[in-house]
Amino acid sequence: MRSFTLALTAVLLSCSPTREKHSDPAEVVSGMFEAFNKHQWEDMANHYTDSASFLDPAFGKTYVVQSRADIVKKYSGFQQAFPDIHDEITDMYVSGNTVTVEFISTGNAGDGTSFTLPIVSILTIDNGLIVKDATYYDVENP
């Protein structure tokens, strides 16, 4: 019976996501931005819980819950509009399980439209995953 339990445990562990889970909040956030910049949307989404809370001007003025599938859909759409979308971290501040990130998001569309947008995100990490993402940027002057 013991060998069956060990074998079952090994099978279950092998079915877990391939992304290595980090407990250091700065590593979690850095990994999420790395996946973003590689346009690896599923990997990026796997840095969040499947029911993360988002505060983002794109969603309105209150928190909304997004699944990993929602995250993949949102950022895949951004990539359709701006194939070279990229975030450059300018500063990162860690306080316990909260990481505040200042970054510049840039992108160019096929029609010559481009943007440069300074953004601040306050990310809350729990058990190696982002559970809350409060993002702030100027929606009037992107």
Secondary structure as GFF3:
##gff-version 3
##sequence-region A 1 142
A	DSSP	alpha_helix	2	14	.	.	.	ID=ss1
A	DSSP	alpha_helix	25	37	.	.	.	ID=ss2
A	DSSP	alpha_helix	41	45	.	.	.	ID=ss3
A	DSSP	beta_strand	48	55	.	.	.	ID=ss4
A	DSSP	three_ten_helix	57	59	.	.	.	ID=ss5
A	DSSP	beta_strand	64	66	.	.	.	ID=ss6
A	DSSP	alpha_helix	68	81	.	.	.	ID=ss7
A	DSSP	beta_strand	86	95	.	.	.	ID=ss8
A	DSSP	beta_strand	98	108	.	.	.	ID=ss9
A	DSSP	beta_strand	114	126	.	.	.	ID=ss10
A	DSSP	beta_strand	129	136	.	.	.	ID=ss11
###
